[in-house]
Amino acid sequence: MAERVRVREIDDDEGNRLLRIVRRGTGSVVTWRRAQMVLWSAQGMTVAKIAELGFTSEDRVRDVIHNFNADGFESLYPKYKGGRQPKFTLPQRVEIKKIAKSKPAEHGLPFSRWSLAKLADFLVAEGVVDDISHEGLRELLRAESVSFQAIKTWKSSHDPDYAMKKARIEHLYAVADGQVIPDDGEPTVIFCMDEFGPLNLQPRPGRQWAERGGKGRDPEREPRTRMRATYTRTQGVRHLFAALDLGKNKLYGHIKKRKRRGEFLEFCRYLRSLYPIEVRIAIICDNFSPHLTTKKDKRVGEWAEANNVEIAYTPTNSSWLNRIEAQFTALREFTLNGTDHASHREQGSMIRRYIAWRNRNTHNPRLRRIINRANVA
């Protein structure tokens, strides 16, 4: 080892002691013990002396030096190994999650909801798994972000094609999540799209840091500013057209004065322009009338067919299947709550800057927590 190196000690996320060896301007994180042996050897120490300083055997020292001579710095990288193999495969976990989110009545069972015992028995009876304990099922569902939730405000769908539409959307989500390889001719890019609004100019309740009130406050302090009244709103409303690219986890948004079929197609053309025409895309949206192809207006269907696009509709009263809804929850929490904008231009600027911030901070813990809590699909 004739070339010189620089060494700096660091710790990894698990507290293991590592060295960063810099050679020819390139930093490499390597294990401390093996790197130290190589450095001592480069300084001319004998194998016996290295073994004494490193509290190891001479055979171990020779193996490290021989591996370094054969493979170079690659032999010094940490070779972490996981524990035992997961008990359930990815297809099994996907199927368990899918069944848990469905209703027992959809499988011919006379129950209104799943319990852990009923769900475990059904999974075994259907051959999804050979065996699963109640606690193991609970841990698996928790790992898949599935929780036991109240459905007080839930809307059930009476769409005759509910099962078919839901299955199609879940398949597209599986493609976007990398759980399913799309067949030839299927979409490889998935957008979740919807409108948010109407965006009024009004004071919105929220929270902020402020001095405490009540009996203990300073009597000479000015009273808190009250929210203004909005008996008349003369500046109209705006609508946010938003779409989430599931593959890139990137949010797009345009603010329009109206949400008619023309504005919907204009936003769809923008989404189409983000990828080459040979890449088939799917746009998941609800059954709002401007999204549909009707006998009187066939523009949506004709545009989709001509531009290699699939429009996938959620079942009636099932907009919760659209993952864009969780993004609106975060938008409301971060940007709109506690505001009182004087103009649509000011409000629109704040929304656009939030979208840019959100795309740069997709791993923000609070953002992810809000989205995961609101995301049902």
C-alpha positions as CSV (number, residue, x, y, z in Angstrom):
1,M,0.0,0.0,0.0
2,A,2.2,2.8,-1.3
3,E,-0.3,5.6,-1.6
4,R,-1.1,7.9,1.3
5,V,-4.5,8.2,2.8
6,R,-6.3,10.5,5.3
7,V,-8.4,9.0,8.0
8,R,-11.3,10.4,10.1
9,E,-13.3,8.4,12.7
10,I,-17.1,8.6,12.5
11,D,-20.1,6.6,13.8
12,D,-22.9,5.1,11.8
13,D,-26.7,5.3,12.6
14,E,-26.3,2.1,14.8
15,G,-23.4,3.4,16.8
16,N,-20.8,1.3,15.1
17,R,-17.3,2.8,14.9
18,L,-16.2,3.5,11.3
19,L,-13.4,5.2,9.6
20,R,-13.7,7.5,6.6
21,I,-10.6,6.9,4.5
22,V,-10.0,9.5,1.8
23,R,-8.0,8.3,-1.2
24,R,-7.4,10.6,-4.2
25,G,-10.2,12.9,-3.1
26,T,-12.8,10.2,-2.7
27,G,-14.3,9.4,0.7
28,S,-15.2,5.8,1.6
29,V,-16.8,4.6,4.8
30,V,-15.1,1.4,6.0
31,T,-15.0,-0.7,9.1
32,W,-12.6,0.5,11.8
33,R,-10.8,-2.8,12.7
34,R,-10.0,-3.9,9.1
35,A,-9.0,-0.4,8.1
36,Q,-6.7,-0.1,11.1
37,M,-5.0,-3.4,10.2
38,V,-4.3,-2.2,6.7
39,L,-3.0,1.1,7.9
40,W,-0.6,-0.6,10.4
41,S,0.6,-2.9,7.6
42,A,1.3,0.1,5.4
43,Q,3.4,1.5,8.1
44,G,5.6,-1.6,8.0
45,M,4.4,-3.4,11.1
46,T,4.7,-7.2,11.2
47,V,1.7,-9.5,11.3
48,A,2.5,-10.5,14.9
49,K,2.6,-6.8,16.1
50,I,-0.7,-6.0,14.3
51,A,-2.4,-9.0,16.0
52,E,-1.1,-7.8,19.3
53,L,-2.3,-4.2,18.9
54,G,-5.6,-5.3,17.4
55,F,-6.4,-8.0,20.0
56,T,-7.0,-10.6,17.3
57,S,-5.3,-13.6,15.8
58,E,-2.5,-13.5,13.2
59,D,-4.6,-15.5,10.8
60,R,-7.3,-12.8,10.9
61,V,-4.7,-10.2,10.1
62,R,-3.4,-12.1,7.2
63,D,-6.9,-12.6,5.8
64,V,-7.6,-8.9,6.0
65,I,-4.3,-7.9,4.3
66,H,-4.8,-10.6,1.6
67,N,-8.4,-9.5,0.9
68,F,-7.2,-5.9,0.7
69,N,-4.5,-6.8,-1.8
70,A,-7.0,-8.7,-3.9
71,D,-10.1,-6.4,-3.7
72,G,-8.7,-3.1,-2.6
73,F,-11.0,-0.7,-0.7
74,E,-14.0,-2.8,-1.5
75,S,-12.9,-5.4,1.1
76,L,-13.1,-2.7,3.9
77,Y,-16.7,-1.7,3.4
78,P,-19.1,-2.9,6.1
79,K,-20.9,-6.1,5.1
80,Y,-24.1,-5.9,7.3
81,K,-26.3,-8.9,7.3
82,G,-30.0,-8.9,8.2
83,G,-31.7,-11.2,10.7
84,R,-33.9,-14.1,9.8
85,Q,-35.9,-14.0,6.6
86,P,-39.3,-12.4,6.8
87,K,-42.0,-15.0,7.5
88,F,-44.4,-13.6,4.9
89,T,-43.5,-12.7,1.3
90,L,-44.3,-9.4,-0.3
91,P,-47.3,-10.8,-2.3
92,Q,-48.7,-12.3,0.9
93,R,-48.4,-9.0,2.8
94,V,-50.1,-7.2,-0.1
95,E,-53.0,-9.7,-0.1
96,I,-53.3,-9.5,3.7
97,K,-53.5,-5.7,3.6
98,K,-56.0,-5.8,0.8
99,I,-58.3,-8.2,2.6
100,A,-58.0,-6.3,5.9
101,K,-59.1,-3.1,4.2
102,S,-62.1,-4.8,2.7
103,K,-65.4,-5.6,4.4
104,P,-66.3,-9.2,5.4
105,A,-69.6,-8.9,3.5
106,E,-67.6,-8.5,0.3
107,H,-66.3,-12.1,0.9
108,G,-69.7,-13.6,1.7
109,L,-69.4,-13.4,5.5
110,P,-72.2,-12.1,7.8
111,F,-69.9,-9.7,9.7
112,S,-69.8,-5.9,9.7
113,R,-66.0,-5.7,10.5
114,W,-62.9,-7.9,10.9
115,S,-61.6,-8.9,14.2
116,L,-58.0,-10.2,14.4
117,A,-59.4,-13.7,15.1
118,K,-61.9,-13.7,12.2
119,L,-59.3,-12.2,9.8
120,A,-56.6,-14.7,10.8
121,D,-59.0,-17.6,10.3
122,F,-60.2,-16.3,6.9
123,L,-56.6,-15.8,5.7
124,V,-55.8,-19.4,6.6
125,A,-59.0,-20.8,5.1
126,E,-58.4,-18.9,1.8
127,G,-54.8,-20.2,1.6
128,V,-53.2,-16.8,1.8
129,V,-51.0,-18.0,4.6
130,D,-50.4,-21.4,6.2
131,D,-50.7,-20.0,9.7
132,I,-50.6,-16.6,11.4
133,S,-51.0,-15.6,15.1
134,H,-53.2,-12.8,16.2
135,E,-50.3,-10.7,17.5
136,G,-48.3,-11.4,14.3
137,L,-51.2,-10.2,12.3
138,R,-51.5,-7.1,14.4
139,E,-47.8,-6.3,13.9
140,L,-48.0,-6.9,10.2
141,L,-50.9,-4.6,9.8
142,R,-49.2,-1.9,11.9
143,A,-46.1,-2.2,9.7
144,E,-48.3,-1.8,6.6
145,S,-49.9,1.4,8.1
146,V,-53.3,-0.2,8.6
147,S,-55.1,0.6,11.9
148,F,-58.5,-0.1,13.4
149,Q,-60.4,3.2,12.8
150,A,-63.8,4.6,13.5
151,I,-66.1,5.0,10.5
152,K,-68.7,7.4,11.9
153,T,-68.4,9.7,8.9
154,W,-67.6,7.0,6.3
155,K,-69.7,7.0,3.1
156,S,-70.6,3.6,1.6
157,S,-70.7,3.4,-2.1
158,H,-73.7,2.1,-4.1
159,D,-71.9,2.1,-7.4
160,P,-72.8,-1.1,-9.3
161,D,-69.2,-1.2,-10.6
162,Y,-67.7,-0.6,-7.2
163,A,-65.6,-3.8,-7.0
164,M,-64.3,-3.5,-10.5
165,K,-63.3,0.2,-10.1
166,K,-61.7,-0.3,-6.7
167,A,-59.7,-3.3,-8.0
168,R,-58.4,-1.3,-10.9
169,I,-57.3,1.6,-8.7
170,E,-55.6,-0.7,-6.3
171,H,-53.8,-2.4,-9.2
172,L,-52.5,1.0,-10.4
173,Y,-51.3,1.8,-6.9
174,A,-49.5,-1.6,-6.8
175,V,-47.8,-0.6,-10.1
176,A,-46.8,2.8,-8.7
177,D,-45.5,1.2,-5.5
178,G,-43.4,-1.3,-7.4
179,Q,-45.3,-4.3,-6.1
180,V,-46.6,-5.3,-9.5
181,I,-44.8,-5.3,-12.9
182,P,-47.2,-3.7,-15.4
183,D,-48.1,-5.7,-18.5
184,D,-47.5,-4.5,-22.0
185,G,-49.7,-1.5,-22.8
186,E,-50.5,-0.8,-19.1
187,P,-49.7,2.6,-17.6
188,T,-46.3,3.0,-16.0
189,V,-46.8,6.5,-14.6
190,I,-49.7,7.1,-12.2
191,F,-51.2,10.5,-11.2
192,C,-53.8,11.1,-8.5
193,M,-55.7,14.2,-9.5
194,D,-58.5,16.3,-7.9
195,E,-59.7,19.9,-7.3
196,F,-59.3,21.6,-4.0
197,G,-61.6,24.5,-3.1
198,P,-63.4,26.7,-3.5
199,L,-60.7,29.0,-2.2
200,N,-62.4,31.9,-0.5
201,L,-60.8,35.0,1.0
202,Q,-61.9,34.6,4.6
203,P,-60.3,34.3,8.0
204,R,-59.5,30.7,8.8
205,P,-59.2,29.4,12.3
206,G,-55.9,28.0,13.3
207,R,-53.2,28.0,16.0
208,Q,-50.2,30.1,16.8
209,W,-47.9,31.1,19.6
210,A,-49.4,34.0,21.6
211,E,-49.3,35.5,25.1
212,R,-51.6,33.9,27.6
213,G,-54.9,35.7,28.3
214,G,-57.3,35.5,31.2
215,K,-56.9,37.0,34.7
216,G,-53.2,36.9,34.7
217,R,-52.6,39.0,31.6
218,D,-51.2,42.5,31.8
219,P,-54.2,44.9,32.1
220,E,-52.4,47.5,30.0
221,R,-51.8,45.2,27.1
222,E,-53.8,45.7,24.0
223,P,-56.6,43.1,23.5
224,R,-56.1,40.4,20.9
225,T,-57.1,41.1,17.4
226,R,-60.4,39.6,16.6
227,M,-61.1,37.8,13.3
228,R,-62.7,40.2,10.8
229,A,-66.3,39.6,9.6
230,T,-66.9,38.6,6.0
231,Y,-70.5,39.4,5.4
232,T,-69.7,40.1,1.7
233,R,-67.0,38.6,-0.4
234,T,-66.6,40.5,-3.6
235,Q,-63.5,38.9,-5.0
236,G,-64.9,35.6,-6.1
237,V,-63.3,32.2,-5.5
238,R,-60.5,30.2,-7.0
239,H,-59.9,26.4,-7.4
240,L,-56.7,24.5,-7.1
241,F,-56.2,21.7,-9.7
242,A,-53.6,19.4,-8.1
243,A,-52.0,16.1,-9.1
244,L,-49.6,13.7,-7.2
245,D,-47.1,11.7,-9.2
246,L,-47.0,8.5,-7.2
247,G,-43.7,7.3,-8.7
248,K,-41.8,10.5,-8.0
249,N,-43.9,11.5,-4.9
250,K,-44.1,15.0,-6.5
251,L,-47.1,17.4,-6.2
252,Y,-48.2,19.6,-9.1
253,G,-50.8,22.4,-8.8
254,H,-52.5,25.1,-11.0
255,I,-54.9,27.7,-9.6
256,K,-57.9,28.4,-11.9
257,K,-60.9,30.7,-11.6
258,R,-63.3,27.9,-12.6
259,K,-63.3,24.1,-12.6
260,R,-65.0,23.3,-15.9
261,R,-64.2,20.6,-18.4
262,G,-61.9,23.0,-20.3
263,E,-59.8,23.7,-17.3
264,F,-59.7,20.0,-16.4
265,L,-58.4,19.2,-19.9
266,E,-55.9,22.0,-19.7
267,F,-54.4,20.6,-16.5
268,C,-54.4,17.1,-18.0
269,R,-52.5,18.3,-21.0
270,Y,-49.9,19.7,-18.6
271,L,-49.6,16.4,-16.9
272,R,-49.2,14.7,-20.2
273,S,-46.4,17.0,-21.2
274,L,-44.3,15.8,-18.2
275,Y,-43.5,12.5,-20.0
276,P,-42.9,11.4,-23.6
277,I,-46.0,10.5,-25.5
278,E,-44.9,6.8,-25.8
279,V,-45.1,6.5,-22.0
280,R,-48.6,5.5,-21.0
281,I,-49.9,7.4,-18.0
282,A,-53.0,6.9,-15.8
283,I,-54.9,9.7,-14.1
284,I,-57.0,8.7,-11.1
285,C,-59.9,11.1,-10.4
286,D,-63.5,11.1,-9.1
287,N,-66.8,11.2,-10.9
288,F,-67.2,15.0,-10.9
289,S,-69.1,15.9,-14.1
290,P,-66.2,17.8,-15.8
291,H,-64.1,14.7,-15.6
292,L,-66.5,12.5,-17.4
293,T,-67.2,11.7,-21.1
294,T,-70.8,12.3,-21.9
295,K,-73.0,11.9,-24.9
296,K,-73.0,15.7,-25.4
297,D,-69.3,16.2,-24.7
298,K,-66.8,13.5,-25.5
299,R,-63.7,15.7,-25.3
300,V,-62.2,13.9,-22.2
301,G,-62.5,10.4,-23.7
302,E,-61.2,11.5,-27.2
303,W,-58.3,13.4,-25.7
304,A,-57.3,10.4,-23.5
305,E,-57.4,8.0,-26.4
306,A,-55.4,10.2,-28.6
307,N,-52.7,10.9,-26.0
308,N,-52.0,7.4,-24.6
309,V,-53.8,8.2,-21.3
310,E,-56.1,6.1,-19.1
311,I,-58.6,8.0,-17.0
312,A,-59.4,5.8,-13.9
313,Y,-62.5,6.8,-12.0
314,T,-63.1,6.1,-8.3
315,P,-66.4,4.6,-7.4
316,T,-69.3,6.9,-6.5
317,N,-68.9,8.3,-2.9
318,S,-65.4,6.7,-2.7
319,S,-63.1,9.7,-3.2
320,W,-61.2,8.4,-0.2
321,L,-59.6,5.9,-2.6
322,N,-57.8,8.9,-4.2
323,R,-54.4,9.5,-2.5
324,I,-54.5,13.2,-3.4
325,E,-57.0,13.7,-0.6
326,A,-54.3,13.2,2.1
327,Q,-52.2,15.9,0.3
328,F,-55.0,18.4,0.7
329,T,-55.1,17.6,4.4
330,A,-51.5,18.6,4.7
331,L,-52.0,21.7,2.5
332,R,-54.8,22.9,4.8
333,E,-52.8,22.2,7.9
334,F,-49.5,23.9,6.8
335,T,-50.7,26.7,4.6
336,L,-54.3,27.7,5.1
337,N,-55.2,27.3,8.8
338,G,-54.8,30.5,10.7
339,T,-54.5,32.8,7.6
340,D,-56.5,35.8,6.5
341,H,-55.3,36.7,3.0
342,A,-56.3,40.0,1.5
343,S,-56.2,38.9,-2.2
344,H,-56.3,35.7,-4.3
345,R,-52.8,36.6,-5.6
346,E,-51.4,36.5,-2.0
347,Q,-53.2,33.3,-1.2
348,G,-52.2,31.6,-4.5
349,S,-48.6,32.6,-4.0
350,M,-48.6,31.0,-0.6
351,I,-50.1,27.8,-2.0
352,R,-47.5,27.6,-4.8
353,R,-44.6,28.2,-2.4
354,Y,-46.0,25.4,-0.2
355,I,-46.1,23.0,-3.1
356,A,-42.4,23.8,-3.9
357,W,-41.5,23.4,-0.2
358,R,-43.4,20.1,0.0
359,N,-41.6,18.6,-3.0
360,R,-38.2,19.5,-1.5
361,N,-39.2,18.1,2.0
362,T,-41.0,14.9,1.3
363,H,-39.2,13.2,4.2
364,N,-40.3,15.9,6.7
365,P,-41.5,13.9,9.8
366,R,-44.6,16.0,10.5
367,L,-45.6,16.2,6.9
368,R,-45.3,12.4,6.5
369,R,-47.2,11.9,9.8
370,I,-50.1,14.0,8.6
371,I,-50.3,12.4,5.2
372,N,-50.0,8.9,6.6
373,R,-52.8,9.6,9.1
374,A,-55.1,11.0,6.5
375,N,-54.3,8.5,3.7
376,V,-56.8,5.6,3.6
377,A,-56.1,4.2,0.2
